[in-house]
Amino acid sequence: MLTKKIEMFHDFGFTAHYPIDSKIASKTVKNFALNYNNMKLHCNLTLVKLASTKISKYLENEPNATEFMISAADINKEGVEYFSKYAYGSTFKINLRFLQIFKAIGLFFECPFILEKCYIFEEAISTMQNVVKNASQNENFIQLIAKYLHLFIESGLLVSVDISLIMKILKSTKTISLISEKALVNFIVHYCEENKQFNNSPEQNTLISLVRAENLNEKESAEILQSLRSRKEILTILMKRKLTYEVENDIDENSLPKRNYIIPTSTKCEESLNETQMKLFLEDFYKISGKENS
């Protein structure tokens, strides 16, 4: 389970590509080379000039140069290959798994576009971790998590938080109104699935009730239901059991549901929105910080 959480966190990010049409770029003549330890990677001069400020400056001083020398001490071979793909408009993913590679590319080749993307991602992750860490003592942070719940779900940062924080988000009418229907349902499923090994608690059983759409009128669900009543469409989904699953084998009614849920995955379109959402998240965080520090 821990490995799954780490993998989820490391894969979380957003897709980006240099603003060059990759189909057109692939048809350009290869009239230049990146010479890495005497191994030449042939490419188009104009494309690498546009992608790299460093190569552009080099060619200003050496206009007749046909290659750019790179040593292993500067950057590794993988970095050179990724830079070439980047210059040709290939889509790449900025996440924790590849962050250091792209930062090295951005710094060595002097690629403002890559460095900007890395900065946005790194700043967002650091801030999200800070928000989760301090949310239980900060109502504004709880509202931030609710507003950008899908980012926190996809990053995996909410998987191991104290369940009392989750209940705080679900019980507050201020926060529940910020959460989209899909995000709320997916979150409840993710949380229960990821925490099957946890000991039962009244709060967790309430979440189970929501997932199962059973016992929704029981006393322990009252507070959540009170805040959810303003979002009837959410209750409708839960009550109609639209959360699909492949296997149901609930032996003990008081235990966590032993189900293999089919959780809708993000579409490419939704993934591409992550960068925009990260920027908006940071803007909102800075506004909150400004108010708190004033």
Secondary structure in CASP SS format (residue, H / E / C, confidence):
PFRMAT SS
TARGET T0000
AUTHOR 0000-0000-0000
METHOD secondary structure of the structure
MODEL  1
M C 1.00
L H 1.00
T H 1.00
K H 1.00
K H 1.00
I H 1.00
E H 1.00
M H 1.00
F H 1.00
H H 1.00
D H 1.00
F C 1.00
G E 1.00
F E 1.00
T E 1.00
A E 1.00
H E 1.00
Y C 1.00
P C 1.00
I C 1.00
D C 1.00
S H 1.00
K H 1.00
I H 1.00
A H 1.00
S C 1.00
K C 1.00
T C 1.00
V C 1.00
K C 1.00
N C 1.00
F E 1.00
A E 1.00
L E 1.00
N E 1.00
Y E 1.00
N C 1.00
N C 1.00
M E 1.00
K E 1.00
L E 1.00
H E 1.00
C E 1.00
N C 1.00
L H 1.00
T H 1.00
L H 1.00
V H 1.00
K H 1.00
L H 1.00
A H 1.00
S C 1.00
T H 1.00
K H 1.00
I H 1.00
S H 1.00
K H 1.00
Y H 1.00
L H 1.00
E H 1.00
N H 1.00
E C 1.00
P C 1.00
N C 1.00
A C 1.00
T C 1.00
E E 1.00
F E 1.00
M E 1.00
I E 1.00
S C 1.00
A C 1.00
A C 1.00
D C 1.00
I C 1.00
N C 1.00
K H 1.00
E H 1.00
G H 1.00
V H 1.00
E H 1.00
Y H 1.00
F H 1.00
S H 1.00
K H 1.00
Y H 1.00
A H 1.00
Y C 1.00
G C 1.00
S C 1.00
T E 1.00
F E 1.00
K E 1.00
I E 1.00
N E 1.00
L C 1.00
R C 1.00
F C 1.00
L H 1.00
Q H 1.00
I H 1.00
F H 1.00
K H 1.00
A H 1.00
I H 1.00
G H 1.00
L H 1.00
F H 1.00
F H 1.00
E C 1.00
C C 1.00
P H 1.00
F H 1.00
I H 1.00
L H 1.00
E H 1.00
K H 1.00
C H 1.00
Y H 1.00
I H 1.00
F H 1.00
E H 1.00
E H 1.00
A H 1.00
I H 1.00
S H 1.00
T H 1.00
M H 1.00
Q H 1.00
N H 1.00
V H 1.00
V H 1.00
K H 1.00
N H 1.00
A H 1.00
S H 1.00
Q H 1.00
N C 1.00
E H 1.00
N H 1.00
F H 1.00
I H 1.00
Q H 1.00
L H 1.00
I H 1.00
A H 1.00
K H 1.00
Y C 1.00
L H 1.00
H H 1.00
L H 1.00
F H 1.00
I H 1.00
E H 1.00
S H 1.00
G C 1.00
L C 1.00
L C 1.00
V C 1.00
S C 1.00
V C 1.00
D C 1.00
I H 1.00
S H 1.00
L H 1.00
I H 1.00
M H 1.00
K H 1.00
I H 1.00
L H 1.00
K H 1.00
S C 1.00
T H 1.00
K H 1.00
T H 1.00
I H 1.00
S C 1.00
L C 1.00
I C 1.00
S C 1.00
E H 1.00
K H 1.00
A H 1.00
L H 1.00
V H 1.00
N H 1.00
F H 1.00
I H 1.00
V H 1.00
H H 1.00
Y H 1.00
C H 1.00
E H 1.00
E H 1.00
N C 1.00
K C 1.00
Q C 1.00
F C 1.00
N C 1.00
N C 1.00
S C 1.00
P H 1.00
E H 1.00
Q H 1.00
N H 1.00
T H 1.00
L H 1.00
I H 1.00
S H 1.00
L H 1.00
V H 1.00
R H 1.00
A C 1.00
E C 1.00
N C 1.00
L C 1.00
N C 1.00
E C 1.00
K H 1.00
E H 1.00
S H 1.00
A H 1.00
E H 1.00
I H 1.00
L H 1.00
Q H 1.00
S H 1.00
L H 1.00
R C 1.00
S C 1.00
R C 1.00
K H 1.00
E H 1.00
I H 1.00
L H 1.00
T H 1.00
I H 1.00
L H 1.00
M H 1.00
K C 1.00
R C 1.00
K C 1.00
L C 1.00
T C 1.00
Y E 1.00
E E 1.00
V E 1.00
E E 1.00
N C 1.00
D C 1.00
I C 1.00
D C 1.00
E C 1.00
N C 1.00
S C 1.00
L C 1.00
P C 1.00
K C 1.00
R E 1.00
N E 1.00
Y E 1.00
I C 1.00
I C 1.00
P C 1.00
T C 1.00
S C 1.00
T C 1.00
K H 1.00
C H 1.00
E H 1.00
E H 1.00
S H 1.00
L C 1.00
N H 1.00
E H 1.00
T H 1.00
Q H 1.00
M H 1.00
K H 1.00
L H 1.00
F H 1.00
L H 1.00
E H 1.00
D H 1.00
F H 1.00
Y H 1.00
K H 1.00
I H 1.00
S H 1.00
G H 1.00
K H 1.00
E H 1.00
N H 1.00
S C 1.00
END
